[in-house]
Amino acid sequence: MISNLFQLIARRPPAGVEPGFVEDVHVSRQSPRDLRTERILLIGWVLILCKSFLVIWLVDKYHLTFNANWVIIPTVTAALLCTAVYFWRD
């Protein structure tokens, strides 16, 4: 590590790659799906659906002065982001 620091300070080009040095690693198989996590995601989507209907009903019943989409759209967007990160993790 010290020799690499000296090379960096002296701005000398690094020596060639040693024969035992690992240059690249490729993993070809996907990680297995976790059923518990997928169940939690499904439960979360069901709760978001219930929350959305509840917000729409409350805004309509109490004649609130804002649109229900101000609550629903950020919730659904965050849930979509979390779901996409889980399914496209590899």
Buried (B, 14 or more C-beta within 10 A) or exposed (E): EEEEEEEEEEEEEEEEEEEEEEEEEEEEEEEEEEEEEEEEBEEEBEEBEEBBEEBBEEBEEEEEEEEBEEBBEEBBEEBEEEBEEBEEEE
